[in-house]
Amino acid sequence: MITPKQRQFLRGQAQKLSPMLQIGKNGITKTVLQQIQWQINAQELIKISILPNSSVQSEELIQQVQKFDTQIQYVQDIGRMVILYKQAPQPSHRHLSLKVKQISR
């Protein structure tokens, strides 16, 4: 579980990111969930955009993603943009998580 200070740091880091994935009219499919998992395992922090033609709400996306991979953590959602975080399973991809761990609890 991330602390409020860690969440604040991650929100700041996410401002620099462009959305890596877009959820469209097909909604949340198994392929979309797998793509989210693949991206977050490589990047640790991702931003997802929910397109206006999608019937998916950000709360629904967060629930489905966390059900698919329980280690993925919610950082923030603003309108139709969702930010998620997960420590990379491979140590060589753990750049951001090292900084997150240094933030005092």
C-alpha positions in Angstrom: 0.0 0.0 0.0 1.3 3.4 -0.9 1.3 6.3 1.6 -0.2 9.8 0.9 3.4 11.2 0.4 4.3 8.4 -2.1 1.0 9.0 -3.9 1.8 12.7 -4.1 5.2 11.9 -5.6 3.7 9.5 -8.1 1.1 12.1 -9.2 3.9 14.5 -9.9 5.8 11.9 -11.9 2.6 11.1 -13.9 2.2 14.7 -15.0 5.1 14.2 -17.4 3.5 11.0 -18.9 1.3 10.7 -22.0 -1.5 8.2 -21.8 -0.1 4.7 -22.7 -3.5 3.1 -23.4 -6.9 4.2 -24.4 -10.2 2.5 -23.5 -12.7 2.8 -26.3 -16.2 1.6 -27.2 -15.2 -2.0 -26.7 -14.7 -1.4 -23.0 -12.5 -3.5 -20.8 -11.6 -6.7 -22.4 -9.1 -9.4 -21.4 -6.7 -8.1 -24.0 -6.9 -4.6 -22.6 -6.2 -6.0 -19.1 -3.2 -7.9 -20.4 -1.9 -4.9 -22.1 -2.2 -2.8 -18.9 -0.4 -5.5 -17.0 2.4 -5.7 -19.6 2.8 -1.9 -19.7 2.8 -1.4 -16.0 5.3 -4.3 -15.5 7.7 -2.5 -17.8 7.1 1.1 -16.8 5.8 0.9 -13.2 3.6 4.0 -13.6 1.1 4.4 -16.4 -1.6 6.7 -17.5 -4.8 5.4 -19.1 -7.3 7.5 -21.1 -10.9 6.6 -21.3 -12.3 7.9 -24.6 -15.6 9.8 -24.6 -17.3 7.0 -26.8 -16.6 4.4 -24.0 -19.3 3.5 -21.5 -16.6 2.6 -19.0 -16.2 4.8 -15.8 -12.9 5.2 -14.1 -14.0 3.5 -11.0 -15.0 0.4 -13.0 -11.7 0.4 -14.8 -9.8 0.6 -11.5 -11.8 -2.3 -10.0 -11.4 -4.5 -13.0 -7.6 -3.9 -13.2 -7.1 -4.6 -9.5 -9.1 -7.7 -9.7 -7.0 -8.9 -12.7 -3.7 -8.0 -10.9 -4.0 -7.4 -7.2 -0.5 -5.7 -7.0 -1.5 -2.8 -9.2 -2.3 0.2 -7.1 -4.5 3.2 -7.8 -2.8 6.6 -7.7 -5.3 9.0 -9.1 -8.2 9.5 -11.5 -9.0 12.9 -13.0 -12.0 13.0 -15.3 -11.4 10.3 -17.9 -7.7 9.7 -17.0 -6.5 7.0 -14.6 -3.0 6.7 -13.1 -1.8 3.3 -11.9 1.4 2.1 -10.2 3.0 -1.2 -9.6 6.6 -2.1 -8.6 8.2 -3.9 -11.6 8.8 -7.6 -11.1 12.2 -7.4 -12.8 14.8 -5.5 -10.8 16.2 -4.0 -14.0 12.9 -2.1 -14.5 12.7 -0.7 -11.0 13.7 2.9 -11.4 10.7 4.7 -10.0 9.9 2.2 -7.2 13.4 2.8 -5.7 12.5 6.5 -5.3 9.1 5.6 -4.0 10.6 3.4 -1.3 12.9 6.2 -0.2 9.9 8.5 0.6 9.3 8.3 4.4 6.2 6.5 5.5 
